Each structure stands twice: as structure tokens, then as C-alpha cells.
Amino acid sequence: MKQSFCLPLLLLALNLNAQCDIEQRPVIFIHGFLASGDTWSNAAKFFQQAGYCNNRLFAFDWNSVGGNGKQNEQLLGQFIQQVKKETGAIQVDLIGHSAGGGLARSYLKDSAQSSNIAHYVHIGSRKWTESYPWFSNERCLNIFSTEDRVAGTAAGPIDGAKNFVLNEEDHYQVATSTKALTGILNFLAPGKIAVTESQKTSKKVEISGKAVLLGDNMPMKNATVTIYKISRKNGKRTRNHGINILTLENGAWGPIFLEAGIPYEIELQPGETGKKKVSYFFSSFEQNNSLIYLRGFPEGNRISSLLGKFPEEEKQSALVLYAATGALVGGRDSVTVNGYPICSKELTPAAKTIITSFIFDDGDGISSGKILKQFTVAPFIGGVDLVLSAAKNKRHQIYFNGKHLNIPALPSKDRIILAVLN
């Protein structure tokens, strides 16, 4: 399926900083396998805090699970040309994470294409052994971590490039941690510093994002996004009527202003009738964020076969935990649902770098606490066999590294409930 762009809606729609640098070279971020533009949510905020204008930061979405490599490269090329046209820039800076690094290097392999790029940042991705004469390694920053269990030894130092070694970050944190982002900023814009002290003073935050299908990132056009204030105590909606937003052709929704510091539910209703709703739960929004991605669950493709069939029960919930800034690693992180451990060396081993964990009953009505069989192979995705009772006056209590989030115990027949952990 051909992917199209509507560039103004892919701009990171954060409020302009009054002192932002309108002359700064644009930055294009490329996500990795199974990911989307929200990989770069931390980076977008960090760069804006360093003085980048919102119209200099772009996220490129691509099909990392079933797309054609040459087509993805062509789409990236089109996107870069659109960014140049929109901003008037002669060149852009390019950043690729994981599989996105492979896509970026393929683009740079062409001497004509590489003339559009000033600098390249390679993150948690396979190292290369050759330097393109038309794009020397001196123009590249290579970031890798000794604790990255996905890239592993395939990543590592690159001759001639500026190498930045991290010692604690997992495969996702190499692209989201403050340490990594500081290294990127120092390479692309020496002398700029991210100033964060004034970021929590606003009582309102501006949010927006995209609705896409998990994996292939195809836009969910004509879907309805509804935003509700919820009770911190039980996760229930505090009023009957939410704020309705219809997604655009490219899946974009928003922007909208919300109160800072309070919990919200964002409901995604696909445009096609009969498709299951997904309710996203956030403990709060503290800063502007234009990279809030809502994912629908696809049918009839590689990802749908991997996920298998979700339960559709009146008396049970189907819960998804999404770690927004790093993996769930047993022995490092503490995560429970209704008191049951979800994060352990058996359930979330460091080697799998689990970002998303599916929690529901395997069909026998017994909470074994073991890994759901359908999630034993693929990286980044895990699952735990746990019976989650659904009832009108019940709630599910989620604990994540000292933080708490309560969400309503909604039946899986009606929707999937998803808790965003950050």
C-alpha cells in the first residue's frame, strides 16, 4: 500500500519557543523495527528545550515489518525533499535508530541523495566497515550501548566516526535517554544546551499525534479520537462527554490543549464498523507533546498473526502495557498488575527488550503468571497469562517503578485497554 505524507501535519507541533533558532538545520528522525514516530517524543522535547523551533524537527514513519526496502528508501527521499522545500534548507541532519539506521545508510549509499544530508547519527544499529567517499565517516556520530541486547555485538565502534559508548542503556534507551540526546545535540549543534527548568510552569499543555496500525504504520483515516478526564482513584471518566476529534487522511489528530498534571483516557475508535476500540490511559501530561501515537491492531498481516486472537469476553479485560521510554527489564524494573509481577527475568528478560506486554487469560480461567505462548519468539513484545476480571465497579491497579496508575476494568468484548508507562 502506498504511503502518503501531509508535511505540515508531520511537523512536531510543539509551541514555538520565543527564542528558538529559525536558522537551525532541520532534523529528521527515523524509527526502528515495529516502532513509530513516538520513539522520538523525548528527543523532540529535548531539542526544543535546546532552542530548536518546532518547524525544524520531523519524524519519518515507515513500514518496518513488511515494506519493500527500495520503496521505503524512495519514501524517505521524498520526505527529505518535502522537508527541504518546506523549510528552505539546503541540507538536513538525519538520525536513524536500529532498523532505521539501516534505512538511513541505504539512503546515504547514493552520492546524489547523500548531498541532501549534512550530518548523520547512527543509534543502536549495525556498524559498517566502509566509508563512502561522498559521505565520510567524520560526518557521522555512532551511538551504541554495552547493555543493548538487540543490536549486541553487531553494533560497535566505527572507524573514522565519532563513537559515543553508553554503558547502561537498553536498545530503546539508546534513542530516548538524556545522556544519548545530549551526545546527539553536542554533535549536531555544538554549544546548544537543553534548558528544562521552565518547562513545568504551564497549566495547559498542547498535545497531538497520529493514529496508525501497529507495525506497518499505515494511517487510520476517519478514526475518532475521544479524550476524557479520568479519576486518579479508579480511572473512570469524570464526565460523560469527551472531546471528539476526527483523524485526517494521514492519521493525524489534534492539536488540543489539556490540563497539565491530571490523568486522561484517549479512546481510539477505528473508522470501519465492527473494529475494536482501544483506550489509552495516561497518568498525566506535563509538557507539550505532538508525538502521541495511537495504534490500532491490524488484521491479515504479519503482525496480526504474531499477536493472535485477542479475547472477547464480557467478564474479563485485555490489557496492554506500553513502556514509552525504555524496555521492561527483569531485575532492573518493577512492574505489577493487581499485585501480580509482570516484569521478571523470566517474563521480561533483557535479551528480548520488551517494550509492550499483553496481559490476558490464555483461555483456561487460571492465572499461571507464565508467558503467553504466542509472544515467546518476537523481540519487543511480551505477554503474561493473567485473568483480569472485568466489572463496572472494579479497577486494575498498575505499579511501575514507584508510579501508580488506576484504570477501569473494562470488558475485552468492547475494547482493549492500554496503559502508557513513562
C-alpha positions as CSV (number, residue, x, y, z in Angstrom):
1,M,0.0,0.0,0.0
2,K,1.4,3.4,-0.9
3,Q,2.1,5.7,1.9
4,S,1.4,9.4,1.6
5,F,2.5,12.5,3.5
6,C,0.9,15.7,4.6
7,L,4.0,17.5,5.7
8,P,2.6,20.3,7.9
9,L,0.8,17.6,10.0
10,L,4.1,15.7,10.4
11,L,5.8,18.7,11.9
12,L,6.3,18.3,15.6
13,A,3.5,20.7,16.6
14,L,5.0,22.0,19.8
15,N,4.6,25.6,20.7
16,L,7.3,27.8,19.3
17,N,9.9,28.9,21.9
18,A,10.2,32.7,21.7
19,Q,13.9,32.3,21.5
20,C,14.1,29.4,19.1
21,D,16.7,29.4,16.3
22,I,14.9,29.7,12.9
23,E,18.2,29.2,11.1
24,Q,18.9,25.8,12.7
25,R,19.3,23.0,10.2
26,P,16.2,20.6,10.2
27,V,16.5,17.2,11.8
28,I,14.7,14.1,10.5
29,F,14.3,11.2,12.9
30,I,13.8,7.6,11.6
31,H,12.4,4.9,14.0
32,G,13.3,1.2,14.1
33,F,11.6,-2.2,13.7
34,L,7.9,-2.3,15.0
35,A,8.2,1.3,16.1
36,S,6.7,4.7,15.1
37,G,7.4,8.4,15.4
38,D,6.7,8.4,19.1
39,T,10.2,6.8,19.6
40,W,11.4,10.4,19.3
41,S,9.0,12.1,21.7
42,N,11.8,12.6,24.3
43,A,14.1,13.8,21.6
44,A,11.6,16.3,20.2
45,K,11.1,17.9,23.6
46,F,14.8,17.9,24.4
47,F,15.7,19.6,21.1
48,Q,13.1,22.2,21.6
49,Q,14.4,22.9,25.1
50,A,17.8,23.5,23.4
51,G,16.4,26.2,21.1
52,Y,15.2,24.2,18.0
53,C,12.0,25.5,16.5
54,N,9.1,23.1,16.1
55,N,9.3,23.5,12.3
56,R,12.8,22.1,12.3
57,L,12.0,18.7,13.8
58,F,10.4,15.9,11.8
59,A,9.6,12.2,12.4
60,F,9.5,9.9,9.4
61,D,7.1,6.9,9.7
62,W,7.7,3.8,7.6
63,N,6.7,0.2,7.3
64,S,9.4,-1.7,9.1
65,V,7.7,-5.1,9.2
66,G,6.6,-5.9,5.7
67,G,7.5,-3.0,3.4
68,N,9.7,-3.0,0.4
69,G,13.3,-1.8,1.1
70,K,13.6,0.1,-2.1
71,Q,10.2,1.7,-1.7
72,N,11.0,2.7,1.9
73,E,14.2,4.4,0.7
74,Q,12.2,6.2,-2.0
75,L,9.6,7.4,0.5
76,L,12.4,8.6,2.8
77,G,13.9,10.5,-0.2
78,Q,10.5,12.1,-0.9
79,F,10.1,13.1,2.7
80,I,13.6,14.7,2.8
81,Q,12.8,16.7,-0.3
82,Q,9.5,17.8,1.2
83,V,11.3,19.0,4.4
84,K,13.8,20.9,2.4
85,K,11.0,22.6,0.4
86,E,9.0,23.4,3.5
87,T,12.0,24.8,5.4
88,G,14.1,26.3,2.6
89,A,17.1,24.3,3.9
90,I,19.9,23.2,1.6
91,Q,20.6,20.2,3.8
92,V,19.1,18.3,6.8
93,D,20.5,16.3,9.6
94,L,19.5,12.6,9.7
95,I,19.1,10.3,12.7
96,G,18.3,6.6,12.5
97,H,17.7,4.1,15.3
98,S,18.0,0.3,14.9
99,A,16.5,-0.8,11.6
100,G,16.0,2.9,10.9
101,G,19.8,3.1,10.8
102,G,19.9,0.5,8.0
103,L,17.4,2.6,6.1
104,A,19.4,5.7,6.5
105,R,22.7,4.1,5.4
106,S,20.9,2.8,2.3
107,Y,19.9,6.3,1.5
108,L,23.4,7.6,2.1
109,K,24.8,4.9,-0.2
110,D,23.7,7.0,-3.2
111,S,26.0,10.0,-3.7
112,A,23.3,12.3,-5.2
113,Q,20.9,11.5,-2.3
114,S,23.6,12.0,0.4
115,S,24.2,15.6,-0.8
116,N,20.9,16.4,1.0
117,I,22.4,15.3,4.4
118,A,24.8,17.4,6.5
119,H,25.3,15.0,9.4
120,Y,24.1,11.5,10.2
121,V,23.6,10.0,13.7
122,H,23.5,6.1,13.8
123,I,21.9,4.7,17.0
124,G,21.8,1.2,18.3
125,S,22.3,-0.1,14.7
126,R,24.6,-2.4,12.8
127,K,28.1,-1.0,12.4
128,W,29.6,-0.6,8.9
129,T,33.1,-1.2,7.7
130,E,33.3,1.1,4.7
131,S,33.3,4.9,4.4
132,Y,31.5,6.4,1.4
133,P,33.9,8.8,-0.3
134,W,31.0,11.2,-0.9
135,F,29.9,11.0,2.8
136,S,32.8,10.4,5.1
137,N,32.6,8.8,8.5
138,E,33.7,12.1,10.0
139,R,30.2,13.4,9.4
140,C,28.7,10.5,11.4
141,L,28.0,10.0,15.1
142,N,27.7,6.4,16.1
143,I,25.9,5.7,19.5
144,F,25.8,2.2,20.9
145,S,25.4,0.6,24.4
146,T,27.1,-2.3,26.1
147,E,23.7,-3.2,27.6
148,D,21.9,-3.2,24.2
149,R,20.9,-6.9,23.9
150,V,19.2,-6.4,20.5
151,A,22.0,-4.8,18.5
152,G,24.6,-6.7,20.6
153,T,28.0,-7.1,19.0
154,A,26.6,-6.2,15.6
155,A,26.8,-2.6,16.9
156,G,30.1,-1.2,18.0
157,P,32.8,1.4,17.1
158,I,33.1,2.6,13.6
159,D,36.5,3.8,12.2
160,G,36.6,7.5,11.5
161,A,33.2,8.2,13.0
162,K,32.6,9.9,16.3
163,N,31.8,7.0,18.6
164,F,29.7,7.5,21.8
165,V,29.5,4.5,24.1
166,L,26.8,4.1,26.7
167,N,27.1,1.5,29.5
168,E,23.6,1.2,31.0
169,E,21.0,1.9,28.3
170,D,18.9,-0.8,26.7
171,H,18.1,-0.9,23.0
172,Y,15.3,1.7,23.3
173,Q,17.0,4.0,25.8
174,V,19.9,4.5,23.4
175,A,17.5,6.7,21.5
176,T,15.5,8.2,24.4
177,S,17.8,8.8,27.4
178,T,19.1,12.2,28.3
179,K,22.6,11.0,28.0
180,A,22.2,9.9,24.5
181,L,20.2,13.0,23.5
182,T,22.9,15.2,25.0
183,G,25.5,13.5,22.8
184,I,23.4,14.0,19.7
185,L,22.9,17.7,20.5
186,N,26.6,18.2,21.1
187,F,27.3,16.6,17.7
188,L,24.7,18.4,15.6
189,A,24.7,21.8,17.3
190,P,27.8,22.3,19.5
191,G,27.2,24.9,22.2
192,K,23.5,24.4,22.5
193,I,22.1,23.3,25.9
194,A,18.7,21.9,26.7
195,V,17.2,24.1,29.4
196,T,14.4,22.3,31.3
197,E,13.8,24.4,34.5
198,S,10.9,26.4,33.0
199,Q,9.1,23.5,31.3
200,K,6.7,22.7,34.2
201,T,5.2,26.1,34.8
202,S,2.3,26.0,32.4
203,K,-1.1,24.8,33.5
204,K,-2.0,23.8,29.9
205,V,-0.2,21.5,27.5
206,E,-0.7,21.1,23.8
207,I,-0.9,17.5,22.5
208,S,-1.4,15.9,19.1
209,G,-0.3,12.9,17.2
210,K,-1.3,10.2,14.8
211,A,-3.4,7.1,14.6
212,V,-1.7,4.3,12.8
213,L,-1.8,0.5,12.5
214,L,0.7,-1.4,14.7
215,G,3.7,-2.4,12.7
216,D,3.2,-1.1,9.2
217,N,2.3,2.4,10.4
218,M,-0.5,2.8,7.8
219,P,-2.6,5.8,8.8
220,M,-6.1,5.2,10.3
221,K,-8.1,7.8,8.4
222,N,-11.6,8.7,9.6
223,A,-11.0,7.2,13.0
224,T,-12.4,9.0,16.0
225,V,-10.2,10.1,18.9
226,T,-12.0,11.0,22.1
227,I,-10.3,12.5,25.1
228,Y,-11.7,12.1,28.7
229,K,-10.5,13.4,32.0
230,I,-10.4,10.4,34.4
231,S,-10.4,9.9,38.2
232,R,-7.0,9.2,39.6
233,K,-8.6,6.9,42.2
234,N,-10.4,4.5,39.8
235,G,-9.6,5.6,36.3
236,K,-13.2,6.2,35.4
237,R,-14.3,9.1,33.3
238,T,-15.2,12.2,35.3
239,R,-17.8,13.3,32.9
240,N,-20.0,11.7,30.2
241,H,-18.9,13.7,27.2
242,G,-15.4,13.7,25.9
243,I,-13.7,15.8,23.3
244,N,-14.1,14.2,19.9
245,I,-11.5,14.6,17.1
246,L,-11.7,13.0,13.7
247,T,-8.4,11.8,12.2
248,L,-7.2,13.2,8.9
249,E,-6.1,11.4,5.7
250,N,-2.7,10.7,7.1
251,G,-4.0,9.7,10.5
252,A,-3.1,13.0,12.2
253,W,-5.2,14.3,15.0
254,G,-5.1,17.4,17.2
255,P,-3.6,19.6,18.4
256,I,-5.7,20.2,21.5
257,F,-5.0,21.9,24.9
258,L,-5.4,19.8,28.1
259,E,-4.8,20.5,31.8
260,A,-1.3,19.5,32.9
261,G,-0.8,17.1,35.8
262,I,-4.0,15.1,35.7
263,P,-4.8,11.6,34.2
264,Y,-6.6,11.2,30.9
265,E,-8.1,8.4,28.8
266,I,-7.7,8.7,25.0
267,E,-10.1,6.4,23.1
268,L,-9.4,5.3,19.6
269,Q,-12.4,4.2,17.5
270,P,-11.5,2.9,14.1
271,G,-13.4,4.3,11.1
272,E,-14.5,0.8,10.0
273,T,-17.6,-0.6,11.7
274,G,-17.1,-3.6,13.9
275,K,-13.4,-2.8,14.7
276,K,-12.5,-3.0,18.4
277,K,-11.8,0.2,20.3
278,V,-8.5,0.9,22.1
279,S,-8.5,3.0,25.2
280,Y,-5.1,4.6,26.1
281,F,-4.6,5.7,29.7
282,F,-2.0,8.3,30.7
283,S,-1.1,9.3,34.3
284,S,-0.6,12.9,33.2
285,F,0.8,15.2,30.5
286,E,3.5,17.5,31.9
287,Q,4.8,19.1,28.7
288,N,3.7,19.8,25.1
289,N,3.8,16.6,23.0
290,S,3.0,16.3,19.4
291,L,4.1,12.7,19.1
292,I,1.3,10.8,20.8
293,Y,0.7,7.8,18.7
294,L,-2.5,5.7,19.0
295,R,-2.2,2.3,17.4
296,G,-4.9,0.2,16.0
297,F,-4.5,-3.6,15.7
298,P,-4.2,-4.9,12.1
299,E,-5.8,-7.9,10.5
300,G,-4.5,-10.3,7.9
301,N,-0.8,-9.4,8.1
302,R,2.4,-10.5,9.8
303,I,1.7,-8.6,13.0
304,S,-1.8,-9.9,13.4
305,S,-0.6,-13.5,13.0
306,L,2.0,-12.8,15.6
307,L,-0.4,-11.3,18.1
308,G,-3.0,-14.0,17.6
309,K,-6.6,-13.6,18.6
310,F,-7.5,-11.3,21.5
311,P,-10.1,-12.5,24.0
312,E,-13.6,-11.0,23.6
313,E,-15.1,-11.6,27.0
314,E,-17.8,-9.8,29.0
315,K,-16.2,-10.6,32.3
316,Q,-12.5,-10.3,31.5
317,S,-10.3,-7.5,30.4
318,A,-7.4,-7.5,27.9
319,L,-4.7,-5.1,29.0
320,V,-1.6,-3.8,27.2
321,L,1.4,-2.2,29.0
322,Y,3.4,0.1,26.8
323,A,6.8,1.4,28.1
324,A,7.2,4.7,26.4
325,T,10.9,5.5,27.1
326,G,12.7,2.2,27.7
327,A,12.3,-1.6,27.9
328,L,10.8,-3.6,30.8
329,V,13.8,-5.4,32.1
330,G,13.6,-8.1,34.8
331,G,16.0,-7.4,37.6
332,R,16.0,-3.7,36.8
333,D,12.4,-2.6,36.6
334,S,9.5,-3.3,39.0
335,V,6.0,-3.7,37.3
336,T,2.9,-5.3,38.8
337,V,-0.8,-5.5,37.7
338,N,-3.2,-6.0,40.6
339,G,-0.2,-7.1,42.6
340,Y,1.0,-9.8,40.2
341,P,4.5,-9.3,38.9
342,I,4.7,-8.6,35.2
343,C,8.4,-7.9,35.0
344,S,10.9,-10.6,35.9
345,K,14.0,-12.3,34.4
346,E,11.6,-15.0,33.0
347,L,8.8,-12.8,31.7
348,T,10.8,-9.8,30.5
349,P,14.5,-10.9,30.0
350,A,16.9,-8.2,29.0
351,A,17.7,-10.1,25.8
352,K,14.1,-9.5,24.5
353,T,14.0,-5.8,25.2
354,I,10.2,-5.9,25.8
355,I,8.6,-2.6,25.2
356,T,5.0,-3.8,25.0
357,S,3.4,-6.5,27.2
358,F,0.0,-8.1,26.6
359,I,-1.8,-9.2,29.8
360,F,-4.9,-11.5,29.5
361,D,-6.1,-15.1,30.2
362,D,-4.9,-17.8,27.9
363,G,-8.4,-19.4,27.9
364,D,-8.3,-21.8,30.9
365,G,-9.5,-19.3,33.5
366,I,-6.4,-19.7,35.6
367,S,-3.7,-17.1,36.3
368,S,-0.5,-19.0,35.7
369,G,1.7,-15.9,35.6
370,K,3.6,-17.5,32.7
371,I,4.5,-16.2,29.3
372,L,1.7,-16.4,26.8
373,K,2.8,-18.8,24.1
374,Q,2.2,-16.5,21.2
375,F,4.7,-14.0,22.5
376,T,7.7,-16.3,23.1
377,V,9.6,-15.5,19.8
378,A,9.4,-11.9,18.6
379,P,11.5,-9.2,20.1
380,F,10.0,-6.1,21.8
381,I,6.7,-7.9,22.5
382,G,5.8,-10.0,25.6
383,G,2.7,-11.4,27.2
384,V,1.6,-12.8,30.6
385,D,-1.2,-15.2,31.3
386,L,-3.3,-13.4,33.9
387,V,-7.1,-13.4,34.5
388,L,-8.2,-9.8,34.7
389,S,-11.8,-9.7,35.9
390,A,-14.0,-7.0,34.3
391,A,-16.8,-5.4,36.2
392,K,-18.4,-2.0,36.4
393,N,-17.1,-1.1,39.8
394,K,-13.7,-2.8,39.5
395,R,-10.3,-1.3,38.6
396,H,-6.9,-2.6,37.6
397,Q,-4.0,-1.2,39.6
398,I,-0.7,-0.8,37.8
399,Y,2.6,-0.1,39.5
400,F,5.6,0.9,37.5
401,N,8.9,1.8,39.2
402,G,7.3,3.8,42.0
403,K,4.4,5.2,40.0
404,H,0.8,4.2,40.2
405,L,-2.0,4.2,37.6
406,N,-5.5,3.0,38.1
407,I,-7.7,2.1,35.1
408,P,-11.2,0.8,34.9
409,A,-11.8,-3.0,34.5
410,L,-13.5,-2.8,31.1
411,P,-14.6,-6.0,29.2
412,S,-12.4,-7.2,26.3
413,K,-15.5,-7.8,24.2
414,D,-15.8,-4.0,23.9
415,R,-12.2,-2.8,23.8
416,I,-8.6,-3.2,24.6
417,I,-7.2,-1.1,27.5
418,L,-3.7,0.2,27.2
419,A,-1.6,1.8,30.0
420,V,1.2,4.1,28.9
421,L,4.2,3.8,31.3
422,N,6.7,6.6,31.4
